[in-house]
Amino acid sequence: MHTTGNQSGSQGGGGGGADRPRGFRAAAGARAASALGLGLGLVLVLGLSGCVVRPYAPAAPSPATAPPSTAGNGLSVVTEPQQGLAPLYALITGARSSIDMTMYELNDRTAEADLAAAAARGVRVRVVLDTNRERSSNQSAYNYLAGHGVHVVWAATGYEATHQKTLTVDDRESAIMTLNLVTEDYSSTRDVAVTDADPADVTAIERVFQADYTHSPITPGDGDDLVWSPTDSQPKLLALINAARHSLSVENEEMGSSTIVGALEKAARRGVKVCVTMTDSGSYTREFKALTRAGVQVRTYTPNAPLYIHAKIVLADYGTSSAKVFVGSQNFSTASLRRQAATWS
């Protein structure tokens, strides 16, 4: 059986009958079976953490938390909940000409007020919000933004959901996030945002945003580092996993893709140290058992633990010259990685 427990003191197990804390993202059942559409990630030469379960430290109550970590290659990393949202809010408040945001869930009064204030000072602010899965959750933000000078539209309905979480400022820098902008999640959810100033990446994200904003078809470009669902995320993730020679550290909200599970099993069997850290929603017992039999270290938090694993990360060969990392919005379900729709090829 997989290892259960973590250094925050929560106990492992099935987790299905546990009380859900505020902000629990309900990965079980319906979400695991859902067909999430548009998603975006990056594969980068970038180290985030080793293959360990780190002690949980509550986020500081002040919004003026630690600055983002800089990778030295035009990238900065914000890790939640410890660092807070101040670095992301600063992108909005510092915008001079334009803000383009695509968001699966938006329920953050600070972010909404900052977007409205940017529009009021003459910044062109455009927002695309998911409609098929989260319209009721997003309706309040939609109404507020529309009433305060923000150009806000509902995402196209060709996908079951638009799961992307990106923020681009002044056509020069994009934040690519595993997190939704939902205030109640910030203090207890493990998430990561990467700010990317690579011109090719930013241009590719902006081209897709323009198409999504106008409900126009497009084949997304990958720039230098990007990974898109449903077009190429699965083959690129498989390439990252299959190329690992020493270690793989994985965090995700879901583990329902037999293809990804199989690749992780094969990596462990060829001698790669594979560590999977997740919140145990009770939906992936079979997958956890298969991974454990193959030699994967599976470590889980219970649903009522003080930390919920919502991040989507694959870190390969950390500490070596060939280290690479994937960070994005793609959950490890077949639907999330491979869902096709009319607006994409």
N, C-alpha and C positions, 0 to 999 in steps of 0.2 A: 504494500500500500504506500501511497505517497506520504512524504513527510508533512506533518501538519503542525502549525505553530509558527511563531515568529518572535522576535526579540522585544515586541511590545507587550507580550504576555497573553495575547489572544490564543485560544485553543483551536486546533483544526477540526476537521470533520466535514460532514456533508453540507452543513450550513443551510439546508433548505428550510428548516423550521425555525431558524433564528429570527429574532426581531430585526427589522431593517431600520438602520439609523436614518436620520435626515440626510438627504443627498444620495442615498443608495441608488445605484444606476440600473438595477434590475436586469442583469445580463441573462438570467435564466429564461428558459422557455421562449416567450414571444420574441425577445430581442435576439436570442441565439438563432432563431429560425428566420429572422427577418432578412429581407434582401436590401441591404444598404447600398446605395448607388454611388454617387460621386464621392471619391476620397482622394486625399493627397498626402504624400510623404516624401522624405528625402533619404537617400543612401549616401553617407558622407564618411570621409576619413576623420573620425571624431570619437574620442573616448568619453563615456559618461560615468560608468561605474563598473566595479568588478562583479563576479558571480557570488554575491553574498546577499543575505537578507539583513539590511541595515536597521539599527534601532530607529523606531519612530520618534520623531521630535515634533510636538505640536507647533503649528505656525504661530509666529508672533502676532499679537493683536493689532499692531500698528501697520498701516499700509506702507510705511516707509521701511520696507524690508531689504534684504541683501540685494546687491546689484547682480545682474546676470553674469554668468561665467563666459569669458571670451575665449574662443578657440584659436584665435590668431590667424584665421583665414576668412575674415568677413562674416563670421558666424558668432552668435551669442546664444547661450542656453539658459533658460529659466526653468527651474525645477520646483514644482508645487508638491506639498503646500508650504514648504519652508520659505520660499522667496517672495510669495505674494504676487499680486497682480500689478504692482506699481510699474514695472518695466513695460508692460503692455499698455497700461493707461498712458504712459509717457509717449508712446508712439502716436497715440491719438491726439493728445494735447500739443505735441510738437509738430503736427502736420501743417504744412504751409499752403499746399495747392490741392491735394487730393487724398481721399481715403476710400479704399474699396475693400469691403468685408463680405465674406461668405461664412455663414454660421448655421450649424445644425440646431443649436438651442441658444437663445439669448434671453436672459432674465437677470440683468445686472444693471441696477439703476445708475451706478457710477459710470460705466461704459456708455450707457445710453445718453446720459447727460453730457458726457464728453463729446460724443458724436454730434449731438445737437449744438453744443457750443462751437464746435469746429465749423459746422454749417453756418452758424450765425456770424462767424468772422470771415466768411467768404470762401471757405474750403469746399470743394465739391465732394460731397459725401454720398456714397452709394453702398447699399446693403442688399444682399440676397439672403433670404431666410428660408429654411426648409418648411415645406407646407404639408407634404403627405403624411409624415409621422408626427411632427411637432407643431402643427399650426396652432392648436389651442394654447400650447405653452408659449409660443412666439407672438400671439396676437396682441398682447399688451405692449410689447416692445415695438411691434409694427405700427400700432396706432400712435404711440408716443413719437416715434421717429418721423412718421409721415406728417404729424402735426407740428414738427419743429424743423422743417426745411431739409430733411434728409430724403434722398431719393431711394426708397425702399421698395423692393419687389419680392413676391413669392417665387421660389424656385420652380423650374419647370417640373411637370408631373410625370415625365417619362421614366424616372426612377421611383422606386418605392420611397426613397429618401435621399436627400442631399446631405451627406455626412461630413463634408469638408468643413474645416475650421481654419480660415486664413484671414489675415489682415495685411493689406499693402498700403504703404504711405508714400505719397509723392513720387510714385513710380520708381522708387529707389530701394525700398526695403520691405520685405515680407516676413510676417510671423506665421510660421506653420505649426499648428498646435494639435496636441492630442486632447486638449480640454475644450469643453463648451464654456461659454461665458455665462455661467450660472452661479450666482453669489453663494447659495447655500452649499455648494460643493467645495468651495475653495479651501476650507479649513481642514478637510478630512480626506481629500482625494489626491492620489499620486498621479500627477500629470506632468508633461514637459512641453515647452514651446521653444522652437529654434527660430531666431531672427536671422534672415538670410539676405545679404546685400549683393549676392552674385548677380550681375546684370542679366545673364542668360536665364537664370531661374526666375527672376522678378518679371522679365518680359513674358516668359511662358505662362506664369500665373496670371498676369494681367490679360493676356490674350484669351485665356479660358474664362476669366471673370467677365470680360466684355461679351463673350458668347452666351454665358449663362444669364447675364443681366438682361440680354435682349432675347433670350430663349432661341438662340441660333445654334445650328449644329457646328461641331468643331472636333477635330482630332487633336488632343492635347499634346504639346511638345514637352519633352523632358528637361529642356535646358541642360545644365551641367549635372544636376543631382536629383531631379524630381522622379517620383514614382506615383503614377495615377491609377486609381480604380475607376472603371473596370478594365482599362486598356492593358496595363503592363505590370500591375503590382504583384500578382502572383509569380510570374516568371522571375522578376527581379528579387523578390524575397527568397525564392528557392535558390537562385544563384548565390545570394549572400550566405544562406545557410550551408549550401553544398560546398562553398569555397572555404569554410572555416576549417582551420587545422588544429587549433589549440583550445578555444573556448567559445561558448555561445551563452550570453545572458539574455533572457527573454522575459518581458512583461507584456501582458495583454489582458483585455477584459473577457475575451472569448477564446476557446480552443476547439472549435467545432469543425475545422477544416482538416479532413483526413489527409490531404496532400501536405499541409504544413506539419501535421503530427508525424506523418511518415518520414519527412525529411529530417525532423529533429531526432527521431529514433535512429535513423541511419547514421547521423552525425555522432550520436553517442556510441554506437556500435563500432565505429571506426576509430574511437579513442578520443574524440572531442569531449571536453568537459562541458556538459549542457546543464544549465540551471534555469528553471522556469519558476517565476514568482507571480502568483495571481490571487485574487479573491475567489474563494470557493463558493460559487453560487449554487452548487448542487447539480449543475447541468453537465459536468465534464468528468464524472467519476470514471467512466470507461476510458476516456482519453488519458486521464492521469495514470490509471493503472498500466496502460500500454506503454506510456512514456517511462514509467518507473521500471517496468520489466526490461526495457532497452538500456537502462542505466542512467536515465535522466534524473537529476535532482529536482523534485517538484515540491515547492514550499508554498503554503497557502495561508491566507488570512481568512477568518470567518467573516460573514457579512456584517456582524455587529462589532467588528474590530474598529479601533479608532482611525485606521487607514484603509481606504478602498483603492484597489489597483485598477485605474482606468487608463493608464498610459499604454501606448503601443510602441514597444521598443524591441529591437534585436541588435545586440552588441556582439560583434564577432572579433575574436582574437585581440581583446583589450590588452594593452601593454606591449604590443608588438608593432613592427613597422608596417604591417598590413592590416591594422585595425580599421574596421568600418562599423558604422551604426546606421540603422533604419529608425526614423522617428516619423510618425504620421497618424492619420485618423483611421487606418484600416484595422478592423478587428479580424481575428483569425477564424472567419467563417467562410465557407465557400461562397455564400451569397454576397458577403461584403467585398470579397476579392475579385469575383468573376461576373457579377451581375451586369448584363448588357441592356442597353436602352437605345431608343431610336436616335437620340441626339449624339450618340457616340459610335465610332467604328472600332 
